[in-house]
């Protein structure tokens, strides 16, 4: 028996070790650089960590909103709860590495019923008190692998918590910038509406005096009404966006309010922060979702080892000691003392394919985790490239839009002058006003999109960057 058991245990140990060997890095080449990264004459923003990246915008209102979101957001609370669960499971798994000690007191009252009828035996009471010490020798790493898998699960939960925090932070920042853009958009529409109303008042008076046709009044009334409708639509959008921001902060929408402010009054309005993209290899180290996927990959690998170890022998050691007596008064007498030691070595022989099925299931889980890790890395690269290309193209659009605003402003001034001098019709002025309004609003959307993409890039990089 011993000559058979020794080679068996050696082979089992070898197989178990192979099952838990560290995995190599995912088998694809990491790009040397992001193709969307371009050189710029502007100095990059000061380095920030993932915990304070929004400080780059130097906005006290945004800082306050972030603090409220980190304290009250319910998605973050759920992520904290899952982390607590994972750490509790880790503690339970580590407990199996230690001996288990239990104690108990037992009272037994009974008799041999076959003899009671003869009157030769009466019911009796017995008392026993003792302790049991048990320990499973982890011959092939099953318990260690379970503890290590739980440790990787906890690390994955920790990374997913950071990923959730980063996601909420980016949503808060993007919602805040969108609100400020709507405030500015509403101001542009209000200014145009006031100009239309002023023109309508003058034109109505001139119509009453017989200087202009009623058609001119009708055209201006149309512009006033349509611009009022556009303003109401913007008010509706802002209200809905404020409600969504309240949910991110974990606060009731009915009580949440954010005072309107002009775009130009914001501390970040003069220029968009330049965020350095860094290297793709560093992205793998910084993105919390990639860190979580990698930890899940290693946990899945350990579970393959656990499943394989189910085929190997198990050795359990048990020690019992205590006192047993028929009378509680004599329970701790020397003659009532008892003890025992036991060891049990068991080996699986046949289980109808259950253990092999569990091994196949664990291997499939490892394949899924490996593919999930690779997909997370590829998606991260694409995410960064998307944001970089958005930033580059939006910068080009901004240059063109600034030129368009300047040209439309000149056209508006010339049309107004020609109309005043009687050289053109009111229709020409209305067309110039309408065009200027559309171009100003589009220029604002481009500028606002730059801030949205900048926040998106920060999140894609994992929340922090170096220079």
C-alpha positions as CSV (number, residue, x, y, z in Angstrom):
1,X,0.0,0.0,0.0
2,X,2.8,2.4,0.9
3,X,4.7,1.7,-2.3
4,X,1.5,2.6,-4.3
5,X,0.7,5.7,-2.2
6,X,4.0,7.5,-2.5
7,X,4.2,7.7,-6.3
8,X,0.5,8.6,-6.3
9,X,1.0,11.5,-3.9
10,X,4.1,12.7,-5.9
11,X,2.2,12.7,-9.1
12,X,-0.8,14.4,-7.5
13,X,1.5,17.1,-6.1
14,X,3.0,17.7,-9.5
15,X,-0.3,18.0,-11.2
16,X,-1.6,20.3,-8.5
17,X,1.5,22.5,-8.8
18,X,1.0,22.7,-12.6
19,X,-2.6,23.7,-12.1
20,X,-1.6,26.8,-10.1
21,X,1.4,28.0,-12.0
22,X,1.2,31.7,-12.7
23,X,-0.3,32.6,-16.0
24,X,1.6,34.6,-18.5
25,X,0.5,37.9,-19.7
26,X,-2.3,37.9,-22.3
27,X,-0.9,36.8,-25.7
28,X,-1.1,39.9,-27.8
29,X,1.3,42.7,-28.5
30,X,0.8,45.9,-26.6
31,X,1.0,49.0,-28.9
32,X,4.1,51.2,-28.4
33,X,2.0,54.3,-28.4
34,X,-1.6,55.6,-29.0
35,X,-2.0,56.6,-32.6
36,X,-4.4,59.4,-31.5
37,X,-1.7,61.0,-29.3
38,X,-0.4,64.2,-30.9
39,X,2.2,66.7,-29.9
40,X,1.0,70.1,-28.8
41,X,2.6,73.4,-27.9
42,X,0.3,73.6,-24.8
43,X,1.7,72.5,-21.5
44,X,0.0,69.3,-20.2
45,X,-2.2,69.5,-17.1
46,X,-0.5,68.9,-13.7
47,X,-0.3,65.2,-12.7
48,X,-3.4,64.0,-10.8
49,X,-4.2,60.8,-9.0
50,X,-7.4,58.8,-9.6
51,X,-8.8,60.1,-6.3
52,X,-8.5,63.8,-7.2
53,X,-8.4,64.0,-11.0
54,X,-11.3,66.6,-11.1
55,X,-9.1,69.2,-9.3
56,X,-7.5,69.9,-12.7
57,X,-10.6,72.0,-13.5
58,X,-10.2,74.2,-10.3
59,X,-14.0,74.4,-9.8
60,X,-15.2,74.6,-6.2
61,X,-18.8,73.7,-7.2
62,X,-17.6,70.6,-9.0
63,X,-15.4,69.6,-6.0
64,X,-18.5,69.8,-3.7
65,X,-20.6,67.7,-6.1
66,X,-17.9,65.1,-6.2
67,X,-17.7,64.9,-2.4
68,X,-21.5,64.5,-2.2
69,X,-21.5,61.8,-4.8
70,X,-18.7,59.8,-3.1
71,X,-20.6,59.9,0.1
72,X,-24.1,59.2,-1.0
73,X,-24.1,57.5,-4.4
74,X,-25.9,54.2,-4.1
75,X,-24.0,52.4,-6.9
76,X,-20.8,53.1,-4.9
77,X,-22.5,51.8,-1.7
78,X,-23.4,48.6,-3.6
79,X,-19.8,48.2,-4.7
80,X,-18.6,48.7,-1.1
81,X,-21.1,46.0,0.0
82,X,-19.8,43.5,-2.6
83,X,-16.2,44.2,-1.5
84,X,-17.2,43.5,2.1
85,X,-18.8,40.2,1.0
86,X,-15.7,39.2,-0.9
87,X,-13.4,40.0,2.1
88,X,-15.8,38.0,4.3
89,X,-15.5,35.0,2.0
90,X,-11.7,35.4,2.0
91,X,-11.7,35.3,5.8
92,X,-13.9,32.1,5.7
93,X,-11.6,30.5,3.2
94,X,-8.5,31.3,5.3
95,X,-10.1,29.8,8.3
96,X,-10.0,26.4,6.7
97,X,-6.2,26.5,6.8
98,X,-6.3,26.4,10.6
99,X,-7.3,23.6,13.0
100,X,-10.9,23.7,14.1
101,X,-11.7,23.4,17.8
102,X,-15.1,22.8,19.3
103,X,-16.5,22.0,22.8
104,X,-19.7,20.6,24.0
105,X,-21.7,19.3,26.9
106,X,-24.1,16.3,26.5
107,X,-26.8,14.9,28.7
108,X,-28.2,11.4,27.7
109,X,-31.3,9.9,29.3
110,X,-32.4,6.4,28.2
111,X,-32.4,2.7,28.7
112,X,-32.3,-0.6,26.8
113,X,-36.0,-1.1,26.0
114,X,-35.6,-4.8,25.5
115,X,-34.7,-5.2,29.2
116,X,-37.0,-2.7,30.8
117,X,-40.0,-5.0,30.6
118,X,-38.2,-7.7,32.7
119,X,-37.6,-5.1,35.4
120,X,-33.9,-5.7,35.3
121,X,-33.0,-2.2,33.9
122,X,-34.3,1.3,34.6
123,X,-33.8,4.5,32.6
124,X,-30.4,6.2,33.4
125,X,-28.9,9.5,32.8
126,X,-25.3,10.1,31.5
127,X,-23.3,13.3,31.3
128,X,-20.3,14.0,29.0
129,X,-18.2,17.1,28.5
130,X,-15.3,17.4,26.1
131,X,-13.5,19.1,23.2
132,X,-12.8,18.1,19.6
133,X,-9.8,19.3,17.6
134,X,-9.8,18.6,13.9
135,X,-7.5,19.5,11.1
136,X,-7.4,18.6,7.4
137,X,-3.8,18.3,6.1
138,X,-3.7,20.3,2.8
139,X,-1.6,17.7,0.9
140,X,-2.3,18.9,-2.6
141,X,-3.2,22.6,-2.1
142,X,-7.0,22.4,-2.4
143,X,-7.5,24.6,0.7
144,X,-4.6,27.0,-0.2
145,X,-6.0,27.4,-3.7
146,X,-9.5,28.1,-2.3
147,X,-8.0,30.8,-0.1
148,X,-6.0,32.2,-2.9
149,X,-8.9,32.3,-5.2
150,X,-10.9,34.1,-2.6
151,X,-8.0,36.6,-2.2
152,X,-8.1,37.3,-6.0
153,X,-11.9,37.7,-5.8
154,X,-11.4,40.3,-3.1
155,X,-8.8,42.1,-5.2
156,X,-11.2,42.0,-8.1
157,X,-14.0,43.5,-6.0
158,X,-11.6,46.2,-4.8
159,X,-10.7,47.1,-8.3
160,X,-14.4,47.1,-9.4
161,X,-15.2,49.5,-6.5
162,X,-12.5,51.9,-7.9
163,X,-14.0,51.4,-11.4
164,X,-17.5,52.2,-10.1
165,X,-16.2,55.3,-8.3
166,X,-14.4,56.5,-11.4
167,X,-17.5,55.9,-13.5
168,X,-19.7,57.9,-11.1
169,X,-17.1,60.7,-10.9
170,X,-17.0,61.0,-14.7
171,X,-20.8,61.0,-15.0
172,X,-21.0,63.8,-12.4
173,X,-18.3,65.9,-14.2
174,X,-19.9,65.3,-17.6
175,X,-23.4,66.2,-16.3
176,X,-22.0,69.3,-14.6
177,X,-20.3,70.5,-17.8
178,X,-23.5,69.7,-19.8
179,X,-25.5,71.8,-17.3
180,X,-23.1,74.7,-17.7
181,X,-23.3,74.4,-21.5
182,X,-27.1,74.5,-21.3
183,X,-26.9,77.6,-19.1
184,X,-24.9,79.3,-21.8
185,X,-27.1,78.0,-24.6
186,X,-30.2,79.4,-22.8
187,X,-28.4,82.8,-22.4
188,X,-27.7,82.9,-26.2
189,X,-31.3,82.1,-27.0
190,X,-32.5,84.7,-24.5
191,X,-30.3,87.3,-26.0
192,X,-31.6,86.6,-29.5
193,X,-35.2,86.5,-28.2
194,X,-34.8,89.9,-26.7
195,X,-33.4,91.2,-30.0
196,X,-36.3,89.7,-31.9
197,X,-38.8,91.2,-29.4
198,X,-37.2,94.6,-29.8
199,X,-37.4,94.4,-33.6
200,X,-41.0,93.2,-33.3
201,X,-41.9,96.2,-31.2
202,X,-40.3,98.7,-33.6
203,X,-41.8,96.9,-36.6
204,X,-45.2,96.8,-35.1
205,X,-45.1,100.6,-34.5
206,X,-43.9,101.2,-38.0
207,X,-46.7,99.0,-39.4
208,X,-49.3,101.0,-37.4
209,X,-47.8,104.1,-38.9
210,X,-48.0,102.6,-42.4
211,X,-44.3,102.4,-43.0
212,X,-44.0,98.6,-43.4
213,X,-46.2,95.8,-44.5
214,X,-47.9,93.4,-42.2
215,X,-45.8,90.6,-43.6
216,X,-42.8,92.1,-41.8
217,X,-44.7,91.9,-38.5
218,X,-45.8,88.3,-39.1
219,X,-42.2,87.2,-39.9
220,X,-40.9,88.7,-36.6
221,X,-43.8,87.2,-34.7
222,X,-42.8,83.8,-36.1
223,X,-39.2,84.2,-35.0
224,X,-40.2,85.3,-31.5
225,X,-42.5,82.4,-31.1
226,X,-40.1,79.8,-32.4
227,X,-37.2,81.2,-30.3
228,X,-39.5,81.1,-27.2
229,X,-40.2,77.4,-28.0
230,X,-36.4,76.7,-28.3
231,X,-35.8,78.4,-24.9
232,X,-38.5,76.3,-23.3
233,X,-37.0,73.1,-24.8
234,X,-33.6,74.1,-23.3
235,X,-35.3,74.7,-19.9
236,X,-36.8,71.2,-20.1
237,X,-33.4,69.6,-20.9
238,X,-31.7,71.4,-18.0
239,X,-34.4,70.2,-15.6
240,X,-34.0,66.6,-16.7
241,X,-30.2,66.8,-16.5
242,X,-30.4,68.3,-13.0
243,X,-32.6,65.4,-11.9
244,X,-30.1,62.9,-13.3
245,X,-27.3,64.7,-11.5
246,X,-29.3,64.5,-8.3
247,X,-29.6,60.7,-8.7
248,X,-25.8,60.5,-9.1
249,X,-25.4,62.4,-5.9
250,X,-27.8,60.1,-4.1
251,X,-30.2,63.0,-3.4
252,X,-33.9,63.5,-4.1
253,X,-34.5,65.3,-7.4
254,X,-37.3,67.3,-5.8
255,X,-34.9,69.1,-3.4
256,X,-31.8,69.3,-5.7
257,X,-30.9,72.6,-7.3
258,X,-27.9,74.0,-9.0
259,X,-27.8,77.8,-9.7
260,X,-27.3,78.8,-13.3
261,X,-24.0,80.4,-14.2
262,X,-22.5,81.7,-17.4
263,X,-19.9,79.7,-19.3
264,X,-17.4,82.6,-19.3
265,X,-17.5,82.9,-15.5
266,X,-16.2,79.4,-14.9
267,X,-12.6,78.9,-13.9
268,X,-12.0,76.3,-16.6
269,X,-13.7,78.2,-19.5
270,X,-10.6,79.8,-20.9
271,X,-8.9,76.6,-22.1
272,X,-9.5,72.8,-22.0
273,X,-6.9,71.0,-19.9
274,X,-4.4,69.0,-21.9
275,X,-4.3,65.4,-20.6
276,X,-1.3,63.4,-21.6
277,X,-2.2,59.9,-22.8
278,X,0.9,58.2,-21.6
279,X,1.8,54.7,-22.8
280,X,-0.5,51.7,-23.6
281,X,1.5,49.5,-21.3
282,X,0.9,51.8,-18.3
283,X,-2.8,51.8,-19.2
284,X,-2.9,48.0,-18.3
285,X,-1.5,48.9,-14.8
286,X,-3.9,51.8,-14.1
287,X,-7.3,50.9,-15.4
288,X,-9.3,49.4,-12.5
289,X,-11.5,47.3,-14.8
290,X,-8.4,45.6,-16.3
291,X,-7.0,45.0,-12.8
292,X,-10.3,43.4,-11.8
293,X,-10.4,41.2,-15.0
294,X,-6.8,40.1,-14.3
295,X,-7.6,39.2,-10.7
296,X,-10.7,37.2,-11.9
297,X,-8.4,35.4,-14.3
298,X,-6.0,34.3,-11.6
299,X,-9.0,33.3,-9.4
300,X,-10.3,31.1,-12.2
301,X,-6.9,29.5,-12.6
302,X,-6.9,28.6,-8.9
303,X,-10.3,27.0,-9.2
304,X,-9.0,24.7,-11.8
305,X,-6.4,23.5,-9.2
306,X,-9.2,23.1,-6.7
307,X,-11.2,20.9,-9.1
308,X,-8.2,18.7,-9.9
309,X,-7.4,18.3,-6.2
310,X,-10.8,16.6,-5.7
311,X,-9.3,13.5,-7.3
312,X,-6.4,13.3,-4.8
313,X,-6.3,11.7,-1.3
314,X,-7.4,13.8,1.7
315,X,-6.0,13.4,5.2
316,X,-8.0,14.5,8.2
317,X,-6.7,14.4,11.8
318,X,-9.1,14.4,14.8
319,X,-8.5,14.6,18.6
320,X,-11.2,14.2,21.2
321,X,-10.9,14.6,24.9
322,X,-13.2,15.1,27.9
323,X,-15.1,13.4,30.7
324,X,-18.1,11.1,30.8
325,X,-20.0,9.8,33.8
326,X,-23.4,8.6,34.9
327,X,-23.6,11.2,37.6
328,X,-22.9,14.9,37.1
329,X,-21.2,15.0,40.6
330,X,-18.6,12.4,39.4
331,X,-18.1,14.0,35.9
332,X,-14.6,15.3,36.6
333,X,-13.3,12.2,38.4
334,X,-10.1,10.6,37.0
335,X,-12.1,7.5,36.1
336,X,-14.4,9.6,33.9
337,X,-11.6,10.9,31.8
338,X,-11.4,9.8,28.1
339,X,-9.6,10.7,24.9
340,X,-9.0,9.5,21.4
341,X,-6.9,10.3,18.3
342,X,-7.9,9.5,14.8
343,X,-6.6,10.0,11.2
344,X,-8.6,9.3,8.1
345,X,-7.0,9.0,4.7
346,X,-9.6,8.8,1.9
347,X,-9.2,8.5,-1.9
348,X,-11.8,9.0,-4.5
349,X,-12.4,5.9,-6.7
350,X,-15.6,6.4,-8.8
351,X,-18.1,9.2,-8.8
352,X,-19.9,8.8,-12.1
353,X,-17.9,11.5,-13.8
354,X,-18.8,14.3,-11.3
355,X,-15.2,15.4,-10.6
356,X,-14.1,15.3,-14.2
357,X,-17.2,17.5,-15.1
358,X,-16.2,19.9,-12.4
359,X,-12.7,20.1,-13.9
360,X,-14.1,20.8,-17.3
361,X,-16.4,23.4,-15.8
362,X,-13.4,25.1,-14.1
363,X,-11.3,25.0,-17.3
364,X,-14.2,26.6,-19.2
365,X,-14.4,29.3,-16.5
366,X,-10.6,29.9,-17.0
367,X,-11.1,30.3,-20.8
368,X,-13.9,32.7,-20.2
369,X,-11.9,34.8,-17.7
370,X,-8.9,34.8,-20.1
371,X,-11.0,36.0,-23.0
372,X,-12.7,38.6,-20.7
373,X,-9.3,39.9,-19.6
374,X,-8.1,40.3,-23.2
375,X,-11.4,41.9,-24.2
376,X,-11.0,44.4,-21.3
377,X,-7.6,45.4,-22.5
378,X,-8.7,45.8,-26.1
379,X,-11.7,47.8,-25.1
380,X,-9.5,50.0,-23.0
381,X,-7.2,50.8,-25.9
382,X,-10.2,51.5,-28.1
383,X,-11.7,53.8,-25.4
384,X,-8.5,55.9,-25.2
385,X,-8.2,56.1,-29.0
386,X,-11.9,57.2,-29.3
387,X,-11.4,60.0,-26.8
388,X,-8.1,61.1,-28.3
389,X,-9.6,61.3,-31.8
390,X,-12.6,63.2,-30.5
391,X,-10.4,65.7,-28.8
392,X,-8.3,66.2,-32.0
393,X,-11.2,66.6,-34.3
394,X,-13.2,68.8,-31.9
395,X,-10.2,71.1,-31.8
396,X,-10.3,71.4,-35.6
397,X,-14.0,72.0,-35.4
398,X,-13.5,74.7,-32.8
399,X,-11.1,76.6,-35.0
400,X,-13.6,76.5,-37.9
401,X,-16.6,77.4,-35.7
402,X,-14.8,80.4,-34.2
403,X,-14.2,81.7,-37.7
404,X,-17.8,81.0,-38.6
405,X,-19.1,83.0,-35.6
406,X,-16.8,85.9,-36.5
407,X,-18.1,85.9,-40.1
408,X,-21.7,85.6,-39.1
409,X,-21.3,88.4,-36.6
410,X,-19.9,90.7,-39.3
411,X,-22.7,89.6,-41.7
412,X,-25.3,90.4,-39.0
413,X,-23.8,93.9,-38.5
414,X,-23.7,94.6,-42.2
415,X,-27.3,93.4,-42.7
416,X,-28.5,95.6,-39.9
417,X,-26.7,98.6,-41.3
418,X,-28.1,98.0,-44.8
419,X,-31.6,97.6,-43.4
420,X,-31.3,100.8,-41.4
421,X,-30.1,102.7,-44.6
422,X,-33.0,101.2,-46.6
423,X,-30.6,99.1,-48.8
424,X,-32.0,95.7,-47.8
425,X,-35.2,94.1,-46.6
426,X,-36.0,92.9,-43.1
427,X,-35.9,89.4,-44.5
428,X,-32.2,89.7,-45.0
429,X,-31.7,90.8,-41.4
430,X,-33.8,87.9,-40.1
431,X,-31.8,85.5,-42.1
432,X,-28.5,86.9,-40.7
433,X,-29.9,86.8,-37.1
434,X,-31.1,83.2,-37.6
435,X,-27.8,82.1,-39.0
436,X,-25.8,83.8,-36.2
437,X,-27.9,82.1,-33.6
438,X,-27.4,78.7,-35.1
439,X,-23.7,79.2,-35.5
440,X,-23.2,80.5,-31.9
441,X,-25.1,77.5,-30.5
442,X,-23.1,75.1,-32.6
443,X,-19.8,76.6,-31.6
444,X,-20.9,76.2,-27.9
445,X,-21.8,72.5,-28.5
446,X,-18.3,71.9,-30.0
447,X,-16.7,73.7,-27.0
448,X,-18.8,71.7,-24.5
449,X,-18.0,68.4,-26.3
450,X,-14.3,69.1,-25.8
451,X,-14.8,69.0,-22.0
452,X,-17.0,65.9,-22.3
453,X,-14.2,64.2,-24.3
454,X,-11.5,65.4,-21.9
455,X,-13.4,63.8,-18.9
456,X,-13.9,60.7,-21.1
457,X,-10.2,60.5,-21.7
458,X,-9.4,60.8,-18.0
459,X,-11.7,58.0,-17.2
460,X,-10.3,55.9,-20.1
461,X,-6.8,56.4,-18.6
462,X,-7.9,55.1,-15.2
463,X,-8.4,58.5,-13.6
464,X,-4.9,59.6,-13.2
465,X,-2.0,60.7,-15.3
466,X,1.7,61.8,-15.2
467,X,3.6,64.3,-17.3
